């Protein structure tokens, strides 16, 4: 395994930290929370996860929490996953079900596989999907075309030109850290996975895997710099808006106003019986 080597840089601490702290003080010994990353370090999701780690630790200094992100290589067993509160998974659809089984009651956050089958047939309670499904991409494009006949767009989970809801600041932080490299869908998913986990630990007050999974499943309200509180569908998919892009210009968001206002109109919400 290898721990993520991160170059910290200045940024604003989330306002929620002050509220979470109240009048108390951080404990003398920080709570150590270890997260596993399963996947290749060449994937943008790894860089995004590192960005999330830096921000989680900035927040964690005010909350008495310290996060580590360690990359696991080779065949991963239940024993390998024992020390970790959760797993960020940047692997293909064929590996995810076995990884989820090995993880037991630990959350496994899929950040790279779009396959619809993972959300409709191969569901597991601890397998959560941060990256949108293939159906969500298709439905977002279809909604735009229904409201704008003859117009062709590409749906994206994230785009480096996105500026609303503090997205510009996130894009700027990412580019500054990575020498101008732009945040894409997988980088955003990696960042969102780690931030979702750290926010959940802060709000739930626990890093015990089963309790953390229960909170994410039932109590999650994650902004993700998309302007809405995102939560988990019954099939494990993160509800979220999609961006609609023409070339390099963001022309809209889905659900598309006038066509639908329901996040669950994008992709499936339930597993097949």
N, C-alpha and C positions, 0 to 999 in steps of 0.2 A: 504494500500500500504506500501511498505518498500523500503527505499533507499538502494542502493548497498553499503555495507561496504567494502572498498578496502584498501589493504595495499600497498602503493606506493613503488616503488623501482627504482633505478637509471637505466636510459637507454638513448640512444642517441636521441636527438630531430631530427625529420625528416628534411632533407635538404630543403624540399620545404617551411618550415616555414620561413626561412630567405628570400626566394624569395618573398613570399607572403607579408612579412612585408615591404619590400622595405626600404625606409628611414623614414617611419613613426614610431609612438610609439603606444603602446597598450592604449586603452581608460582607463580612471580612473576607470570606473565602467564596469566590464566584462559583455558581453552579456550572459545572462542565457538561456541555451537551455535544455529543459526537454524532456527526452525520456522515453516512457513507455515500460515495458517488461511484456508481458502476457504469463504466463507459470509457471512451477514449478521450485523452486530453486534447486531441486535435479538433474535437467537436465544439461548435460555438456554445453549446449548452454548458460545457465545462467553464468557459470564460464567464458566462452569465451567472453560473452558480457561485463563482468566486466573487463577482460583484455583490451578489446577495449576501455572501459571507461577511464581506467588509462592512456592509450596512447593518447586518445583524449584530456584529460585534460593537459597532458604534452605539447602537441602541442598548446592547447588553451591558456596556460599562455603567449605564445608569440604573440598570435593573439587577445587577449582581449575577449576570449570566455571561458565559464565555463559550463560543461556538468553534468547533473544529470540523473541517470537511476533509475526509480522507478517501482517496481513490483506491478501490479494490480492483485487483487484476485477476485474470484467469477465471476458473470455475469458482463460483461463490456458493458457499454452503451455509446452512443455518448456523453453524458454529462461527463462521466468519462474521456473520451479522450480529452476533450476540451483544457486542459492546455499544451498538448504535441505537439511537432513538428513532431514526427514520432513514430511508434510502432515497436518494435521487437517482433515477434510472434513465440512462441515455443508451438504451439498447433496443434491438429490433423486436417486433411483435412476437417472434418465435420464442424469445428468451423471457419475456415478461411474466407469463403465468408461473413458470418454475421459480423465478426470483421471488414472486409474491408468496408462493407456498413456503419457500425457505425463510422468508422474513417473519412468518408467524403473524403476530398482531401488530407488527411495525408498519407504519405507513410507507408505501412505495409510490413515489411520485414520478410518473412517466412524463418525460420532457422531450421526447423525440419521435415517438411512434404515433402516426395518425390513424392507424387501421381501425375501421368501424367495428370489426369483429371483437376487438377488445372491449368495446362499449355495449355490444349487443348480445354476445354469446359467451365470451371468455371472461366474464366479470368475476372479480373477487372483492370482498369487502375492503381489503386493505390496499387494493390497486386503484390509485387515483390518477387522473389524467389532467395535467396542467396544459399541455399543448392541445389545441382543438382537434377534433376528429375530422377525417376527410369529409364526412357529411356536413359538418359545420361550415367548412370552406365552400362546399357546393351550394348549400342553402343560402349562405350570405350572398353569393353571386347571383343566384336565381331571384332572390328578393330584389336586388338592385335592378336586374333586368326587367322584372315585372313592373317596377315603378318608372323605369327609364328604358323603354323598348328600343332595341337597336344599339344600346350602349354596352360595351364590353369592359369588364373590370376584373381585377384579380383580388381575391380575398386574402387578407393577411391577419395573423394574430398580433403582429407588431410591425412598425415601420420606423426607420430613423428620422423621417420627416414629421412624425406625430408630435404635436406640441401641447395639446390640451391636457388638463388634469395633472400638471407637473410632469408630463411625459417628456417635455423638452429638457428638463433638468436631469431626468434619468438618462436620456440619450447622451447628454453632454458629459455626465459622469463616466458613462461607459466609454465614450470616445476618448476622453482624457486619459483614462487608465490604459486603454489599449491602442495608443498611438494613432488615433483617428479611425480605427475600425468601427463600423457601424453595427448597431444592435439589430439583429433579425429575429425571426420567430423563435428559433431554438435558443438563442441567447436570452431572449426575454423569458422563455419558459424556465430556463435554468435559474435565472435571477428570481423569478416569481416563486419557484419551488422552495428555495431557501428562505426567502422573505416570508412566505406563507407559513412555513414551519416555525420560524422565530417569532412571528407575530402571534401564532397560536400558543406557543409555550408561554409568552408573556401574558396573554389574556386568560389562558386556562390555568396558569400557575403550576404547570406540571410538564415534565419531559418524560414521564413514564409512557412507554410506547402505546399500550392499549388505551390509556386515558387520553393521550394526545390524538390518537385515531378517532376516538369517540367525539372529541371536541371538533375536529376538522369535519367530520361527517355531519354533525348536528348544529354546531354553533359558529361556523366560519362566516366571517364578513370581511373579505379581503378586497382591497381596492385595486391593487396591481397597477396603479397609474392609468386606469381606464375609465375612471369617473363613476363607477357603480360598485356596490358591494357584491362581490362574487361569492358564490357558495357552491357546494358539491351536489350534483344530481344523484338520484338513487343508483345510477350505473357507474358512479365514480368520476364522471366528467365535471371539470370546473366550468360552471356557467360563466360566460363572458361575452362582451361585444366583439365584433370583428371589424377590421378596417377594410375599406374598399379603395383600391388603388388603380389609377390609370397612368401607366408609365411609372413615373416617380412622384406623382401627385396624389395625395389623399383626397378623394372626391366625396366620401361618405362613410357612414358606419352602419353596421347591421346589428340588431334588427333595423330594417329600413322604415323610417317614418312614413306612414300612409299605407304600408304593407303589413307590418306587424310591430307590436311594441313588447313582445314577449321574448326574453332570452332563450326560452325553451323551444322557440320556433327554429332554432339553429341546431340541427342534429338530433340524435336520439337522447331520451332521458332515462329509459328503463332497459333492463336486460330482457331478452326473450325468455319466456317461461321454459 
